[in-house]
Amino acid sequence: MSENEPTGERDAGAPLAQDPEAYAPTVARRLAFYQRAGGIVTPVLTAVFAFFMGGIVVLATGHNPITTYKAIFEGAGLNWFFHFGNYHIDIPFTNDHVWFWWDTNTNHTAAYNLTQTLLTTTPLILTGLAVAFSFRCGLFNIGGQGQYIVGAIIAVWVGSRFVDMPHLPHILFGIGAAALAGALWGAMAGFLKATVGAHEVITTIMLNWVAYWAGSYLLGRDGPLQNHTDKSIPISDTVVDDAKLPAIWGNPALQALHAGIFIALATLFVFYIVLNRTTLGYEVRAVGFNPEAARYGGISVGRNFILALAISGLFAGLAGGLDILGWQFRLGVLDVQVSNIGFIGIAVALLGRNTAVGVGLGALLFGSLLTGTSTRSLDPEIFPPELAGNLALMIQALILLFVGADLLILYLWQVRRKLRLPGLARAAKEQA
């Protein structure tokens, strides 16, 4: 046998000659790599570009964009992480304390602003997951706002009416009832999708309006849930103390950060585990990739439609419950009609690429933006707060507009390849 003839054996690290990807990956593999990389790069570039365009608008109004964004950053309390020093935190249920890097005293501006940002981030995590979970099943859940409202209504009913319940059971009952109400609200859209083929975008939007008007009636004047003390104000009774979530940071009288943030963070972990480590998650993702192939493989597509929207509603309903039992403590008609937490959750999910980590970071970004541009956080001498609210909306819109930039990049790459192939063919022909 000649030394140059193959022996059927190769070194462990040597590439197979028959494997064309050993020396040049296929176009499909390259595109898959670009798409995975886009899952990190694209959201970052999208946010940067959105803030850049917002800076141009700020400049057009005659203000300094760098100074304005610095004020928004500080108004959101994010500068708290850069204030190092020699501080301490108290150990719960004891009189002891331990050394800590940061100042946790909410009498100081940075710490207080950060608690407000985290209060907003908590429901945004959950409404973002409400959209992301349904996306994984190929469904577009526009109904996070209605599911959030229903959860809030049930939470304020449980928290203000069952006055004789003990502390822990009352909290668990309120949170569980709110989550269940949101799940049932989402499951209705899933049931209509599974049985008669009604598009979830239409049904969830309609259910948003049902929740809107139902809440306006229940909390309005002479409504079943209106307060018992002043019938001229369309607002509910205040949640009793035993139904309130414990405060973990700040003064409860000044909207302290509550323990619900731990529940929201835990749901990110649950979201990841359910989707990637359970049979339910596999079926949901399979239906999302190709419903017909999933049905052929023995997966009940209709059942997963109902479950996906029910779980999505559970997340959004839980968000409403945590807001009521954590810091709002009552609900009024204006709260029902003006709130848009559920709609912002759509932007959170899209920016976060429907992943647990992405949703968490997206919620923090939007929570910081909302808090930093609020009238109580932004210095009016730097940028008018009434304009800052519009600036926040514009940045949200730009993020939604450019969040699909990875698809545009892949399309341009394919066009580039098609334009490049004829040139390569001509060059090869000339060389021959």
N, C-alpha and C positions, 0 to 999 in steps of 0.2 A: 504494500500500500504506500502510495506516495505521501510525502510529508504534507503536501498541499491539499490532499483530499480530506474531506470531513470525516471524522471518526464517530459522530453521533454524540460526542461529549463536548462540553464547553465549561469554561471557568464560571464560577458562581457569579462573578460580577460582570461577565461579558454579555452583551446583548445578543439575543437571537437574531440571526440573519433574516429569518422569515418574518420577524416582527417589524413592520415598517415604522412603528412608533418608537422603536428603539433609538433611531437617529433623527426622526422628524415626527413630532406629534401630529395627529390628524387635525383637520380644520375643526371638526366637531369637538375634539378635546381642547383645542385652543379657545374656541368660543365658550365652552363650559368653564374653562379657567377664567376667562374674562368676565363671565357672568357672576361667578363666585366672588371674584375680586370686586366687581361692581356692587356687591352686597355691602361692602364696607366703604369703598371709595365714593360711590355715587351719592349716598345720603349725605356724606360729609361735604362733597363739592356742591350738592344741592343747597344745603344750609348756608354754606359760605357765599354762594352766588346770590341767594335770596337776601342775605344781610348786605351784600355789596350793592344790590339794586336798591334796597331800602336806604342805604347811605346816600345814594345819589338823590333820592327824594328828599332826605333830610337836608342835604346841601342846597337843593333847589328852594327850600323854604327859608334859606338864609341862616341855617344853624350848622354847627360843626358836627359832622357825623361821628368822629372819633370821641369827642366829648359826650355826645348824646348816648352812644353805645356804652361808654364807661359809666354814665349815670344809670342806665338801665341795668347794667351788670351789678352795680352796687345796690340799686333798688331791689334787685332780686335776692340780695344777701349773699351772692356767690363770692364776694370779697372776704367773707368770713373765713373761708378755707386758707386764706393767705395771711391771716392775722395770727402769727404764732406768739406764744408767750408762756408764762408760768401761771397756769390756772388749775382749777380742780373741779371735779364733778362729784356730786353726792351719790352714795350707794343707797339704792332704794331700801326703805324699811329699816334703815339704821341711821345713826348720827355720824357715821364715818364718811370720809371722802378720799379720793385718790387724785394724783396729779394728772393733769390733762393739758394738751397742747393749745386748745382753743378756748376762747371765752364763751361760755354757754349762757351768760346772763342776758336774758331777753329785754332787760331795760336798756341795753345798748342796741344801736340801730341795726348793725349787721346781723346779729343773732336773731333779732325779731323778724327782719325781712326774710331771712332764710326759713324760719318756721312757716311764714305765709306762703313761700314758694313750695315747700313740701306739702302743705295743706292742699294746694292746687294740684300738685303732681300726683297725689294719692288717687283721686278719682280718674285722672287722665290715664294712669297705668291701666286701670280696670276697663275704662271705655275703649282704650286702645286695644286691649286684649279681646274685647267683645267684637271688634271689627276684624282683628287678625285671625281669630279662631275660625270665623265663618269664611274668611278668604281662603284658608287652607282646605276648605271643603268646596271651593269654587263658588261661594256665595258672597254677595255684597250686602252686608248688613248695614243699611242706612238707619236702622231703628234704634241705635244705641241711646239716642236722646229720649225716646218714649220709654224704653226699658229703664233708663236712669230715673225718669220722673215717677214711674210706677213703684220702683224700689223706694224712692224717697217718701212717697205717699204712705206706703205700707209701714215704713219705719217710723214715721211721725205718728201714725195711728197706734202702733204697738207701744211706742215710747211714751205717749201722753195719756193713753187710756188704761193700760194694765198697771195701775199705780201700786197695787199691793204685791207685785211679784218681787222676789229677792233680786239682789243686784246682778249676779252672774247669769242666772237663768233669763232675766229680763234682757240683758245685752245679747245673749245668744239667740233668744227668741226674735228680737228685733232684727238682727243681722240675717238670721236664717230666713225669716219671713220676707225680707226685702229681696234677698237673692232668689228665693223661690218665685216671687211675683215677677221679677225680671225674666226668669227662665220660662215661666208660663207665657209671658208676653211675646218672647222670642219664638217659643214653640208653636204659637198660632201661625206665624208666618211660615215656619217650616212645614207645618201640617198642610197649609194651603199649597205650598210648593210641591209637596210629595203627592198630594191627592188629585189636585186639579191643574197642576202646572202653573199656578199663579206666580208671576215673577216676584222674587223676594224684594227687589228694589221698590216696586209699587206697593206691595203689602206692608212693608216696614215703614214706608213714608206715611201711608194711611194710618197705621197704628200709632205713629208719632202724634198725629193730629187727634186721634181718639184719646190718647193719654193727656194731651194738652188741654182739650176741652173738659175731659173728666176731672182733671186736677183743678181747673178753673171753677167748675161747679162745686166740687167737694170742699174747696177751701174758700169759696166766695161767700158773700153775705148770705146768712141763713143756710149755708151749706152744712152737710152732716159733720164735717171736720173743722168748721170754724171755731175759733176760741169762744169760751164761755164768759169772758170778762168784758170784752168791748166789741159789740156787734157791728160797730162802724168800720172796723179794720178787717179786711179779708185775709186773715192769717190763722194758722192753727194754734192750739195750745202748746205750751212749751213742754218739751220732753222732761220727764221727772229725773231727778238726780240718779236714781238707781239704774236708769236705762242709758246713762251717758258713758261713753268710752273713757277710760282713764287718760288724763293728760300725761305726756312723757317729757315735754319740754315747753316751758313757758308758763304764763299765767292763764288759767282757764277763763278768766274774765276778759282776756284780750285775745281770744282765738288761739289757744295753745295747740301745739302739735300733739295729736292723739295717737293712741296705740294702733289705730287702723292702718297706719303706714306699714306696720309689720305684716298685716294681713295682705295688703297690696303687694308687698315684696314677695311674700310667700306664694301668691298666685302666679307670679312670673315663673317660679320654679315648678309649680304644678302644671302650668301651661306647657313648659318644655317637656316634662316627664310624660304627660298625657299624649302629646303629639308624637313623641319620638321613642317612647318605651312601652306603649300599651297597644293592645289590639284595636281599641277604639281609635287611637291616633292614626294607626296604619290605615284603617278603613276610611277615616276622614280624608287623609291625604290621597289615598287611592281614588276616591270619588272626585276629589278636587283636580287630580291630574287627568282622569278620563272616566266619566261616569259610565259609559257603555262598556268599557273594558272591565271596570269594577263590577258591574252587574253580571257580566259574563263569567267573572271569577267567583261568583256566589255571594257578593257583598250586596246587602240591601241598600240601594241608593236612597230611596225614600226615607228609610229609618235614619240614615246618617244626615239627611237634610234636616230632619226634625231635631235630632240630637245636637247637631252643630249650632243651629240657631237657638236651641234651648240653653246650651252652655254659654253661648255668646250673651244671651239675655241675662243669664246668671251673673256674669261678670259685671254687666252694666247695672243691674239691679243692686248688686252688692255695693257698687260705687255710690249710688243714691243713699243706701242705708248708712254707709260709713260717714257720708257728709252730714246727714241729719243727726246721727247719734254721736258723732265726733266733735262737731264744732258749730253747726248751724242751730241745732236743737229745736227748730220750728220751721214751718214751711208756709209760704204765702202765695197768693195768686201771681204776684210779680216774679217770684222765684220760678214758678212753673213756666211762665210766659217768656222770660228773658234769658234763662239759663241756656247755654250752648255747649256744655261739657261733653255731651254725647257726640256732637258734630265735630268738635276738635279731636275727639278720639279717632276719627277717620284719618285726619292728617297724621296723628301719632303713629297709627298702624302703618300707613303708607311710607312714612319716613323711616320707621323702624324695620321695614321689609318683612313685617309679620313674624318677627323673631322675638324671643323673650328679652334678650339683651337690648335689641334695637328699640322695642317698645318702651322699655324702662328709660333708656337714654332720651328717646323722643319725648316722652312725657316730662322729663326733667327740663328739656329745652323749652317746650311750650309753656310749662308751668313757670319757668323763670321769665319768659317773655311776657306772660300775662301779669305777673306780679311786678316785674320791673317797669312796665309801662302804665301801671295803675296811678291814679291821682294821688294816692297817699305815699307812693314810693318814689316817684320821679320828681326831681327838683324842677319846679316850673320856671326857674331862672335859666335853666339849661335848655329845656325843650318843653313846649306847652303840653300838658298831659292830655288835653282834649284832642290834640293831633297825634299823640303817642298811641292812643287806642287804635286809630286808623292805621298807623304804622305797623302795629302788631298784626292787624288783620291782613295788611298787604303782604307782610313777610310770610304769614301762614298760606296765603293764596299762591305766592311764588313757589313755596316749597311743594305744594300740591301740584303746581303746573310742571315743575321740573323733576319731580320725584321719579318719573319714568324715563329719565335720561339714559339709563343703561340700555333700554330697547333701541333708542336712537343711535347709541354708540355701536351696538351690534349690527344695526341696519347699515350704518355707514361703513363698518368694517367689511360687510358682505359686498357692498357696492365697490369698495376699494379693491377687493379681491377680483371681482368680475372685470373691472377695468384693467387690472394688472395682468390677468391671464393672457389676453391677446398680445400684449407687449412681450411677455416671456416667450410666447409661441413664435413671434416674429424673430426674436433674438436667437432662439434655437435654430430656426430655419436658416438664418443668415450664417450662423456658425457651421451648419451642416454643408 
